[in-house]
């Protein structure tokens, strides 16, 4: 990766990270987690903020995340997802994206001693030194550009540092994993159009990370053949262990390593354990009367599951996958591609079921404990917790 570290600033930042690794190796196991730079590449708590939640207060039992629990979990850098679904079409999606950014900036303005906006790796270093939560903005869903490169430029100017090309829906210029998994989806619509490739090239120029989570396989390969910089997979897992359309196949994992990118592992039980979906169906069948009542109240499937898991927490806990299954995905990617290409992309507050040991952002230390128990060195743990993301971001900064 030396070719990505040619400028003085990049070399200095990377050297800083290496020094932290050396320090971590001399520390006790108990301190390793909180002394590392912990980066989570995907969190959807801005959705709760848009619905009126104040993450500066204790939201335990209502969200996975709040400022106090970020601190407790030793999270140093959080990518806050700016998301909307296909209902936000032309004239709505870009405006709503900006409203979400407004909400995050307002939060930062109210709590400047606790959280700061991070626009570049140098500010990431500053946030860590000041012991503030570093907030990076990630835009999830290319439809929020509304087919306008000027909107991409504007989102970057406001602080957005990655764009997930698609969400489950497909913009006119890229196909999503969900759409590509449908037999009815037209073959000619798969992959990137000329405009989609222009989006990639402009992101490379800006230093904006290309995120290929949610991307269909054709879009994935088109993007890798277009980009000149390392990409990220902000929140996906290994298809070999859990054959879900949102996960990565072996050749994709190897290609990310060859590209010099990184994969942030998703904590969603459905993307970790193939047995989860069947167990969830049994759980819902056992509470069929309540499910039917909630449906009559026009509650979504995700909301129904969330309500019932909170009400029957002990029963629901048995349905959730153990942390060991998530670590199996990490082990698999490490063995297939190497320890330099994997990280953490929780998807907290965007998912309804997490591993039993990971109830909120406060529980990130459980991952470090698991990595230690599996024999990972301090150097490797540092890379997994955040170093790999930092490396990829540095490699994307324009000369």
Secondary structure as GFF3:
##gff-version 3
##sequence-region A 1 399
A	DSSP	three_ten_helix	2	5	.	.	.	ID=ss1
A	DSSP	alpha_helix	8	25	.	.	.	ID=ss2
A	DSSP	alpha_helix	29	35	.	.	.	ID=ss3
A	DSSP	beta_strand	39	43	.	.	.	ID=ss4
A	DSSP	alpha_helix	46	50	.	.	.	ID=ss5
A	DSSP	alpha_helix	67	72	.	.	.	ID=ss6
A	DSSP	beta_strand	77	83	.	.	.	ID=ss7
A	DSSP	alpha_helix	93	110	.	.	.	ID=ss8
A	DSSP	beta_strand	115	117	.	.	.	ID=ss9
A	DSSP	alpha_helix	121	130	.	.	.	ID=ss10
A	DSSP	beta_strand	133	140	.	.	.	ID=ss11
A	DSSP	three_ten_helix	142	145	.	.	.	ID=ss12
A	DSSP	alpha_helix	149	157	.	.	.	ID=ss13
A	DSSP	beta_strand	160	164	.	.	.	ID=ss14
A	DSSP	alpha_helix	177	180	.	.	.	ID=ss15
A	DSSP	three_ten_helix	187	189	.	.	.	ID=ss16
A	DSSP	alpha_helix	194	206	.	.	.	ID=ss17
A	DSSP	beta_strand	209	211	.	.	.	ID=ss18
A	DSSP	alpha_helix	217	226	.	.	.	ID=ss19
A	DSSP	beta_strand	232	233	.	.	.	ID=ss20
A	DSSP	alpha_helix	250	259	.	.	.	ID=ss21
A	DSSP	beta_strand	262	265	.	.	.	ID=ss22
A	DSSP	alpha_helix	269	272	.	.	.	ID=ss23
A	DSSP	alpha_helix	276	286	.	.	.	ID=ss24
A	DSSP	alpha_helix	288	296	.	.	.	ID=ss25
A	DSSP	alpha_helix	301	311	.	.	.	ID=ss26
A	DSSP	alpha_helix	313	319	.	.	.	ID=ss27
A	DSSP	alpha_helix	323	337	.	.	.	ID=ss28
A	DSSP	three_ten_helix	339	341	.	.	.	ID=ss29
A	DSSP	beta_strand	342	344	.	.	.	ID=ss30
A	DSSP	three_ten_helix	361	363	.	.	.	ID=ss31
A	DSSP	alpha_helix	365	373	.	.	.	ID=ss32
A	DSSP	alpha_helix	378	382	.	.	.	ID=ss33
A	DSSP	pi_helix	383	387	.	.	.	ID=ss34
A	DSSP	alpha_helix	388	396	.	.	.	ID=ss35
###
